[in-house]
Amino acid sequence: MNLLLMTIDPVAFSIGPIEVRWYGILIALGIVLAYFLAQREAVRLGLHPDFLADLLIWAVPISIVSARIYYVVMKWDYYGANPSKIIEIWNGGIAIHGALIGAIITAYIFTKKRGVSFLKVADIAAPSILLGQIIGRWGNFINQEAHGGPVTRSFLENLKLPDWIIEQMYIEQQGTYVHPTFLYESVWNLIGFIILIVSRKLNWRRGEMFFFYLIWYSIGRFYIEGLRTDSLYLVGDLRSAQVVSIIGVVVGLSAIIYRRLTVKPVVRYLDK
């Protein structure tokens, strides 16, 4: 059998009856790498070495719960009729926007209690958030989820994709190849990540790296979401991710403009 014609098994390995899935491994890997990247920068900028670890103890579980709550609310017609399914997160059903909302609220409260600038921490974390999202999207790839509508194989070949990606984009239940929207978003986030890492030396005004993240991710997600076939909807054809993305762009731009016009003296990214 030609191995290139086989899809990737979403189960990495099993320990007795427990299945360990690639999705979970990649999410965990994204969190760990994002932490180490942010930790190095946080210490360089004068934060206590334990600060981010203490924050993650709260932020990670709260983000998972909020990601599930967001998904359940958007699918309430189903979960309202099947309340026992609400806790079955192992069967899928989390939303990145829910995770981001939970993480931002948690970080804001945590930094206020510790007497540390929220925007300073948010700036440090911005590239790490993108890094985690870059890696996490490959979990969607392995699960053959978060993909777009039908395309031809020649379309995918014209993107110069390797065969192992092309074959994974063949959805057997649908009998067709699909848009690799996971890849589009992963590449978009990678570009944003590089911009943020390289431009740290420009010594942005405090908060602007985080607001750039909001704008950059939201623009990409808005357009990519329009290609997806598994969107969550608010009302009718109104996709929730696109609405949240518009809000993200507006908030990011408004915050930058407002702070540039009103905040004095100017505090910059590299200020300790």
PyMOL commands that set and color helices and strands:
alter all, ss='L'
color gray80, all
select helices_A, chain A and resi 3-5+22-44+51-74+76-81+83-85+89-91+96-114+118-143+153-158+163-168+181-202+208-225+240-262
alter helices_A, ss='H'
color red, helices_A
select strands_A, chain A and resi 11-15+18-21+150-151+170-171+176-178+233-235+238-239
alter strands_A, ss='S'
color yellow, strands_A
deselect
rebuild
show_as cartoon
